[in-house]
Amino acid sequence: MATHRSGGVRRLCAWAIILLMPVSVWAASWQVLVVGLRDDPRYDRKTLEQAFIGKPTGRPLVAAQLAIDELKDNLQDAGNQLKLQDLQWDGRNTAELIAEINKRRAQVLLLDLPKEQQKALMEAFSKITAAPIVFNISESSDELRGPSCHPNWLHTLPSERMLADGMSQWLASRNWRDIILLVGPGPQDQALRDIWMASIKRYGLKVKAERKFVLSGDPRQREASNPKLLTAEPAHDVVMVLDTVGEFAKGLPYNTALPRPVVGSGGLVPLAWHTSWERYGAPQLSHRFQKLTGKQMASQDWASWMAVKSFATALDEEPKAPLAQLLNKLRSGKTTLDGFKGTALSFRPWDGQLRQGIFMAHGQAVAAMAPVEGVLHPKEILDTLGADEPESLCKRR
């Protein structure tokens, strides 16, 4: 009798152990692949050491893993788990890249690639029926949300137009409308200028003078490299500098001819994330990231974290859904997301861009957040930032 009873106890203990085992034993495993560019110039050692505000401070792998670790318990309760992988691409053969993606069974891609490499990969995906869900986490180009868009493509980093609209809204709200505009000499600077000019027009600002600057010690280019000469006249409220490199913009504040604020690529800069944001759980996120990496969380890190959180949120709401259904759920704009910015975020159905607030920040603090008070929209206030549906150039939706 004692033997029979002890055997029953052992069986009960065994079942108790099984019931208490982590759900991940049975979990459906989703492969999340971060695709980077081998020898990416954005992560060149010298570029990272310069630490220009708004630029990436390193590859965003840790931020993605941080999101997975934060969300794993909820996912495991529903029988799912996320696994992170990293892939460095040479940037040339997209067929080989797609073959490697398939080999790794990646269902979710986080693209940490420059614009041209992202375009090439997504064009290749246009010829494939069952493409993965793709998040752009490191490129702000409006072209990727417009003419080069793709139905499987979601963007967690704000577009350049969103950043420009945030700054223009804020300037208009302060009634700082008269601008001296300084633009860099390169084609990328000119492209950035065109985007910001559209935003300036939208919010009723006025460019009183526009000048190109150069970085040169050549005495013959003195007028194009001297901040005081470039900003002396006419009368203006603010100096706006557009500098895709960042070197000139970094040295412009407090070097203007008159005591005027500097905005754009230097001084007060529009950003997706800043570690001094102190509300809605943001300090805890920034602290966790800094503890793991020893550096401050940049916009690209937040975009990586947000991409994983977006997919995990859709999966948490529909744990048994196939990949295509999860994509449609996110792309519909009906899934609301918490990005620690104080408002519910969602993806725009027309171009896959994540709606979100924009911080106006300098080196020490966040000065303001857009959309600013008083800006109106008939449907969604966050759609005052960036390309609204009637003006979107995305045709493949």
Residue pairs with C-beta under 8 A, 6 or more apart in sequence:
22 76
23 76
23 77
23 79
24 72
24 76
24 81
26 79
27 75
27 76
27 79
27 80
27 81
28 79
28 80
28 81
29 81
29 82
29 83
30 80
30 81
30 82
30 83
30 107
30 108
30 311
30 315
31 83
31 85
31 104
31 105
31 106
31 107
31 108
32 64
32 68
32 82
32 83
32 84
32 85
32 106
32 107
32 108
32 109
32 110
32 308
32 311
33 84
33 85
33 86
33 87
33 101
33 104
33 106
33 108
33 109
33 110
34 59
34 60
34 61
34 64
34 84
34 85
34 86
34 87
34 109
34 110
34 112
34 304
35 87
35 89
35 97
35 101
35 109
35 110
35 111
35 112
35 113
35 121
36 59
36 86
36 87
36 88
36 89
36 112
36 113
37 88
37 89
37 91
37 112
37 113
37 114
37 117
38 88
38 89
38 90
38 91
40 112
40 113
40 114
41 47
41 114
42 55
42 56
42 114
42 138
43 56
43 58
43 59
47 55
48 57
48 58
50 246
50 247
50 250
51 57
52 245
52 246
52 247
52 249
52 250
53 246
53 250
53 266
53 269
53 271
53 361
53 362
53 363
54 246
54 265
54 269
54 270
54 271
54 299
55 246
55 298
56 138
56 298
56 299
56 300
56 301
57 295
57 296
57 298
57 300
57 301
58 293
58 295
59 112
60 110
60 112
60 137
60 138
60 300
60 301
60 303
60 304
60 305
61 84
61 86
61 304
62 289
62 292
62 293
62 301
63 289
63 297
63 301
63 302
63 304
63 305
64 84
64 110
64 304
64 305
64 307
64 308
65 84
66 288
66 289
66 292
66 305
67 304
67 305
67 306
67 307
67 308
67 309
67 312
68 82
68 83
68 84
68 308
68 312
70 309
71 82
71 308
71 309
71 312
71 316
72 81
72 82
74 312
74 316
75 81
75 82
75 312
75 315
75 316
78 315
78 316
78 319
79 319
80 315
80 319
82 108
82 308
82 311
82 312
85 104
85 106
87 97
87 100
87 101
87 104
89 97
89 113
89 117
91 113
91 117
94 120
94 121
94 123
94 124
95 124
97 121
97 124
98 121
98 124
98 125
98 128
101 109
101 132
106 132
107 132
107 133
107 323
108 132
108 133
108 134
108 135
108 311
109 132
109 133
109 134
109 135
110 135
110 137
110 304
110 307
110 308
111 118
111 121
111 134
111 135
111 136
111 137
111 138
111 139
112 137
112 138
112 300
112 304
113 121
113 138
113 139
114 139
115 139
115 141
115 143
115 144
118 136
118 139
118 144
119 143
119 144
119 148
121 134
122 134
122 144
122 148
122 150
122 152
122 153
123 148
125 131
125 134
125 150
125 152
126 150
126 396
130 323
130 324
131 152
132 152
132 323
133 152
133 154
133 311
133 323
133 326
133 327
133 330
134 150
134 152
134 153
134 154
135 154
135 155
135 156
135 303
135 307
135 310
135 311
136 144
136 153
136 154
136 155
136 156
136 157
137 156
137 157
137 300
137 303
137 304
137 307
138 157
138 300
138 303
138 304
139 157
140 157
140 158
140 159
140 160
140 163
141 159
141 160
142 159
142 160
142 161
142 195
142 386
142 387
144 153
144 155
145 155
145 159
145 351
145 352
145 353
145 386
145 387
145 392
145 394
146 351
146 387
146 392
146 393
146 394
147 393
147 394
147 395
149 351
149 352
149 393
149 394
149 395
149 396
149 397
150 352
150 396
151 327
151 331
151 352
151 396
151 397
152 327
153 352
154 307
154 310
154 330
154 331
154 347
154 352
154 353
154 354
155 351
155 352
155 353
155 354
156 303
156 304
156 306
156 307
156 310
156 354
157 272
157 299
157 300
157 303
158 272
158 299
158 353
158 354
158 356
158 358
158 385
158 386
159 353
159 386
159 387
160 192
160 195
160 196
161 195
161 198
161 199
161 385
161 386
161 387
162 353
162 356
162 358
162 385
162 386
163 270
163 271
163 358
164 195
164 196
164 198
164 199
164 200
164 270
165 199
165 202
165 203
165 358
165 370
165 384
165 385
165 386
166 270
166 357
166 358
166 359
166 360
166 370
166 371
166 385
167 199
167 263
167 264
167 268
167 270
167 358
167 360
167 370
168 196
168 199
168 200
168 202
168 203
168 205
169 203
169 370
169 371
169 372
169 375
169 384
169 385
170 360
170 368
170 370
170 372
171 177
171 179
171 203
171 205
171 237
171 238
171 263
172 203
172 204
172 205
172 372
173 372
173 373
173 374
173 375
175 237
176 237
176 238
176 261
177 204
177 205
177 206
177 237
178 205
178 206
178 208
178 235
178 236
178 237
178 238
179 200
179 205
179 206
179 207
179 208
179 236
179 237
179 238
179 239
179 240
180 207
180 208
180 209
180 210
180 211
180 230
180 231
180 234
180 236
180 238
180 239
180 240
181 193
181 207
181 209
181 210
181 211
181 240
181 242
182 210
182 211
182 212
182 213
182 230
182 231
182 239
182 240
182 241
182 242
182 243
182 248
182 252
183 189
183 190
183 192
183 193
183 210
183 211
183 212
183 213
183 241
183 242
184 212
184 213
184 242
184 243
184 244
184 245
184 248
185 212
185 213
185 214
186 244
186 245
188 244
189 242
189 243
189 244
192 242
192 244
193 242
196 240
196 242
196 264
197 207
200 206
200 207
208 234
208 235
208 236
209 233
209 234
209 236
211 224
211 230
212 224
213 224
213 225
213 230
213 241
213 243
213 248
214 221
214 224
214 225
215 225
215 245
215 247
215 248
216 224
216 225
217 225
218 225
222 229
223 229
223 230
224 230
227 251
227 252
227 255
227 256
227 257
228 255
228 256
228 257
229 257
231 239
231 256
231 257
231 258
231 260
232 257
232 258
233 257
236 258
236 260
237 260
238 260
238 261
238 262
238 263
239 252
239 256
239 260
239 261
239 262
239 263
239 267
240 262
240 263
240 264
241 248
241 249
241 252
241 262
241 263
241 264
241 265
241 266
241 267
242 249
242 264
242 265
243 249
243 264
243 265
243 266
244 265
246 265
246 266
248 266
249 262
249 264
249 265
249 266
249 267
250 266
251 266
252 262
252 266
252 267
253 262
253 266
253 267
256 262
261 267
261 268
262 268
263 269
263 360
267 362
268 360
268 361
268 362
268 367
269 360
269 361
269 362
270 358
270 359
270 360
270 361
270 370
271 299
271 358
271 359
271 360
271 361
272 299
272 302
272 303
272 356
272 358
272 359
273 297
273 298
273 299
273 301
273 302
273 303
273 359
274 359
274 361
274 365
274 366
275 286
275 290
275 296
275 297
276 361
276 364
276 365
276 366
277 283
277 286
277 340
277 341
277 359
277 366
279 342
280 340
280 341
280 342
281 340
282 340
282 341
285 297
285 305
285 340
286 296
286 297
289 296
289 297
289 301
289 305
290 296
290 297
302 339
306 337
306 339
306 345
306 354
309 337
309 338
309 339
310 330
310 335
310 337
310 347
310 354
311 326
311 330
313 335
313 337
314 321
314 326
314 329
314 330
314 335
315 321
315 326
317 329
317 335
318 325
318 326
318 329
321 329
329 335
330 347
331 347
331 349
331 352
332 347
332 349
333 346
333 347
333 348
333 349
333 355
334 346
335 346
335 347
336 344
336 345
336 346
337 344
337 345
337 346
337 354
338 344
338 345
339 345
339 354
339 356
341 356
341 357
341 369
342 357
342 369
343 357
343 382
345 354
345 355
345 356
345 382
346 354
346 355
347 353
347 354
347 355
348 354
348 355
348 383
348 389
349 389
349 397
350 389
350 392
350 394
350 397
351 387
351 392
351 394
351 397
352 394
353 386
353 387
355 380
355 382
355 383
355 385
356 382
356 385
357 369
357 370
357 371
357 382
357 385
358 369
358 370
358 385
359 366
359 368
359 369
360 366
360 367
360 368
360 369
360 370
361 367
370 385
371 381
371 382
371 384
371 385
375 381
375 384
376 384
377 383
377 384
377 388
383 389
387 393
